[in-house]
Each structure stands twice: as structure tokens, then as C-alpha cells.
Amino acid sequence: SSLQHNTIDEDVVDADDGDDKVKSAMMVKILSNLQARYPLQYCKHHLYLLAEDLFFEMMLPQIIDNWKPLNHKFPHWMNAWCKLIRKIDTCSHIWHPIQSKIEKSLRKWNPRKDIEFKAVMLIEDLLLFLHSNSIEELISYYVLPRLLKSVHKWKIEKRHENKMPVHKCVFAWGNLLGLKRMEIILESVAVRLRNYFEEHKAWELMDDFVCSLLLPWNQVLDYECMQELLTDIIIPKMAKTLYRSHITVSNY
């Protein structure tokens, strides 16, 4: 069989060429038919290159002009196109404009104001379209620094902040960050907690705020870090409180 003899559904051929969306759907259907019926020939004759050229001409301008990475989900029609082309980061002329938009958005991203976890959803969407090394670069160069900055600027105080709690912000990235990057963040959290207690020596043991501050990190922080917090700060405060209260066995 030859590719030339492949028949295309009439509804595709009759599509209105003046409508970009219809033209896109038409080309996706044609190429999908060819790929499904002749998978070996599709690769052998590099038809994915034709798909990439068509995507570059027809669809990329829509992404560049209209897509806002942290406000809109990745265009749904990308799923169909990405089955026809290589991973988009393989095609520099396609990937670089998209990469630029993503990086620009992540530079301005504030993790603690992202209450809908839009950045998490963005990276999860990109897993379908990018090689793992591109995902790793986005997380290492843009996501991790912004998360660390949020921890460094974390003002630990009783009054309600109009921001997402730091632990929720960090935990949302657990699966994407990986163990090593998460450890970097948790080390910073441990330092921030220790500094808070050293700067606020008048805190009260029975204050619910203290429990709400520490509990989310229990069994998350490194065991030794948590033990140091308890041994150096919490237990001495507990001993002083009990001493002041003159609690004895007879009180029970």
C-alpha cells in the first residue's frame, strides 16, 4: 500500500480552510489517519517533521498570543498534536517560544498566593509534552528558587496571613520536587523554625499557635532536626513551665 492511496473522510476534506481551528482539526485527522494506518512509513518518511512544520505555522502563534501559563491550562488540542510530533523540546523552533512564556510566568510566580496550585498543574501538564530533563530544568531553575524564597520570607506570626500556609505550599510539590530538592527546602524550614523560637523566647507552651506551627512538619522534617528542636527548645520550655506551676505527683 502507498500513502498516496489513503482515503480521508469527506468531512475532513470539506472543512472550511478559512477557519484556523477547523484547518488544525483537519490536519490532525489526516496525519492521525496516516500514522495509525502506516506507522512504519510515518516514521521512515519523517512525517512527524511535516507535522512539526504545520504545528509551527498554524498552532504556535495561538500559544504565543493567547496562552497564559499560570492562568490557562495547556491548550487541550496540544494532546492530539503531540501524538504526531516528537516531544516539543526536541524542536527548538517550537519549544523556545513556549519555554520563554513559561519561564517568564514562573519568575513572577508567588507560591503562597497560588492557592489553586496552578504552577503544579502546569508542570504536570508539561510532563506529557517534554522530556524529563526539560522538566527538571524548569523545577530546578524556577520552581525551587521561588519555593525557597517563600520559606526565607516566611513571617511566622499568630495573626492570620492572607496567604497559603507554607507547609501546604511546599507539600503540594512533593512528587515533582523529588527527595533531594525537598531536603533543601526542609533544611531551610528547620532553620526558619529554630530562628523563630530563638527570637521569641516569651512564647507559651500552652499556646495552640505553637502546636499548629510544628505539627505539619512532624515526620516530614529530618528526624535529627526535629529532635534538636524538641531537645533544645520545646523540652526546656516544658520543664520551666512545669516548675513554675509547682506540679507534683500529688496534683494527679
Salt bridges, closest charged atoms under 4 A:
ASP9 OD2 - LYS29 NZ 3.41
ASP11 OD2 - LYS29 NZ 3.35
GLU52 OE2 - ARG86 NE 2.76
ASP89 OD1 - HIS131 ND1 3.01
GLU103 OE1 - ARG107 NH2 3.91
GLU116 OE1 - LYS118 NZ 3.88
ASP125 OD2 - LYS73 NZ 3.27
GLU136 OE1 - ARG181 NH1 3.03
GLU157 OE2 - ARG159 NH2 3.11
GLU161 OE1 - ARG112 NH2 3.19
GLU198 OE2 - ARG194 NH1 3.50
ASP207 OD2 - LYS158 NZ 2.51
ASP232 OD2 - ARG194 NH2 3.03
